[in-house]
Amino acid sequence: MSSDTERLFSAAYIHEKIDIPYKYLTMLMTKLAKADLLEVTRGRNGGFSLSREVDNIFLVDILNAIDENNCTNCAFSESECDELNPCSLHDVYKVPKQALVDMLLTTSLANIDPKLM
C-alpha cells in the first residue's frame, strides 16, 4: 500500500502487486478494516486506504488485527512459560524476546522501506 492515506487500492491491484492468494488477501484486508487500520470504500471506484497516517500504525497493531501476535508466548515450550514456570531456554530467550516485542511496539509503517511495501 502507500503512505498516501487518501489513495484507494482495489483488492485486485494489491493481489497483483504482492502476489498472494486473493482469498487470503481479502481475509487479511477484512481483519485490518475491522481493526480500524484500513478504510473501505465500496462501489465501482472503491477500494482500501489506510485509516490513519503511517507513523500511527505499528507492526504490533497489524499482528494483533490478523491474530498473529504470538510474541508474548514462549517459542520453546508448549506449556506456560514464565518466571515461575520457566522452560529450559527461558533465561537465554528473555532478552531477544523483549527486543522483538519492543521492535513491534515502536516500529511504524513509516519506518519500513517503501520498496518493501
C-alpha positions as CSV (number, residue, x, y, z in Angstrom):
1,M,0.0,0.0,0.0
2,S,1.1,3.6,0.1
3,S,1.8,6.2,2.7
4,D,-0.9,8.3,0.9
5,T,-3.9,7.7,3.2
6,E,-6.3,9.2,0.5
7,R,-5.5,6.9,-2.3
8,L,-7.7,3.9,-2.8
9,F,-6.3,0.5,-3.8
10,S,-8.5,-2.3,-5.0
11,A,-8.0,-5.9,-3.7
12,A,-7.2,-6.9,-7.3
13,Y,-4.5,-4.3,-7.6
14,I,-2.9,-5.3,-4.2
15,H,-3.2,-9.0,-5.2
16,E,-1.3,-8.4,-8.4
17,K,1.4,-6.2,-6.7
18,I,2.2,-8.5,-3.8
19,D,1.3,-11.9,-5.4
20,I,-0.5,-13.6,-2.5
21,P,-3.7,-15.7,-2.9
22,Y,-6.7,-13.4,-3.5
23,K,-8.9,-15.2,-1.0
24,Y,-6.2,-14.9,1.7
25,L,-5.6,-11.2,0.9
26,T,-9.3,-10.4,1.2
27,M,-9.5,-12.2,4.6
28,L,-6.5,-10.1,5.8
29,M,-7.9,-6.8,4.5
30,T,-11.2,-7.6,6.2
31,K,-9.4,-8.1,9.5
32,L,-7.4,-4.9,9.1
33,A,-10.6,-3.0,8.3
34,K,-12.4,-4.4,11.4
35,A,-9.4,-3.3,13.5
36,D,-9.7,0.2,12.0
37,L,-6.4,0.1,10.3
38,L,-8.0,0.3,6.8
39,E,-10.9,2.3,5.5
40,V,-13.1,0.5,2.9
41,T,-14.9,2.4,0.2
42,R,-17.4,0.2,-1.7
43,G,-18.6,0.5,-5.2
44,R,-17.1,0.7,-8.7
45,N,-14.3,3.1,-7.8
46,G,-13.9,1.8,-4.3
47,G,-11.0,0.1,-2.6
48,F,-8.9,0.2,0.6
49,S,-6.9,3.1,2.1
50,L,-5.1,3.5,5.4
51,S,-7.3,4.8,8.1
52,R,-4.5,6.9,9.7
53,E,-1.1,8.2,8.9
54,V,1.7,5.6,8.5
55,D,3.5,6.9,11.6
56,N,0.5,5.9,13.7
57,I,0.2,2.3,12.5
58,F,2.6,0.0,14.3
59,L,3.6,-3.6,13.5
60,V,2.0,-4.8,16.7
61,D,-1.3,-3.3,15.6
62,I,-1.2,-5.3,12.3
63,L,-0.2,-8.5,14.1
64,N,-3.0,-8.1,16.6
65,A,-5.5,-7.3,13.9
66,I,-4.8,-10.5,12.0
67,D,-4.5,-12.7,15.1
68,E,-0.8,-13.4,14.6
69,N,0.8,-11.7,17.6
70,N,2.5,-14.7,19.3
71,C,5.4,-12.7,20.6
72,T,4.5,-12.9,24.2
73,N,4.4,-16.7,24.0
74,C,7.4,-18.9,24.6
75,A,8.9,-20.2,21.3
76,F,10.4,-23.2,23.0
77,S,7.7,-24.6,25.2
78,E,4.2,-25.8,24.5
79,S,3.2,-25.2,28.2
80,E,3.0,-22.0,30.0
81,C,6.5,-20.4,30.4
82,D,7.1,-17.6,32.8
83,E,9.3,-16.6,35.7
84,L,7.5,-19.1,38.0
85,N,7.5,-21.9,35.4
86,P,10.5,-21.3,33.1
87,C,11.3,-23.6,30.2
88,S,14.8,-24.7,29.7
89,L,15.7,-21.7,27.5
90,H,13.7,-19.1,29.4
91,D,16.7,-17.1,30.7
92,V,18.5,-17.2,27.3
93,Y,15.4,-16.2,25.3
94,K,14.3,-13.4,27.7
95,V,16.5,-10.6,26.2
96,P,15.9,-11.3,22.4
97,K,12.2,-11.8,23.1
98,Q,11.9,-8.4,24.8
99,A,13.9,-6.9,21.9
100,L,11.3,-8.3,19.5
101,V,8.4,-7.1,21.5
102,D,10.0,-3.6,21.7
103,M,10.6,-3.5,18.0
104,L,7.0,-4.4,17.2
105,L,5.7,-1.8,19.6
106,T,7.9,1.0,18.2
107,T,8.2,0.3,14.5
108,S,5.5,2.0,12.5
109,L,4.8,1.7,8.8
110,A,6.7,5.0,8.4
111,N,9.9,3.1,9.5
112,I,9.6,0.5,6.7
113,D,11.4,0.9,3.5
114,P,8.7,1.7,0.8
115,K,10.4,-0.7,-1.6
116,L,9.3,-3.5,0.8
117,M,5.7,-2.4,0.8
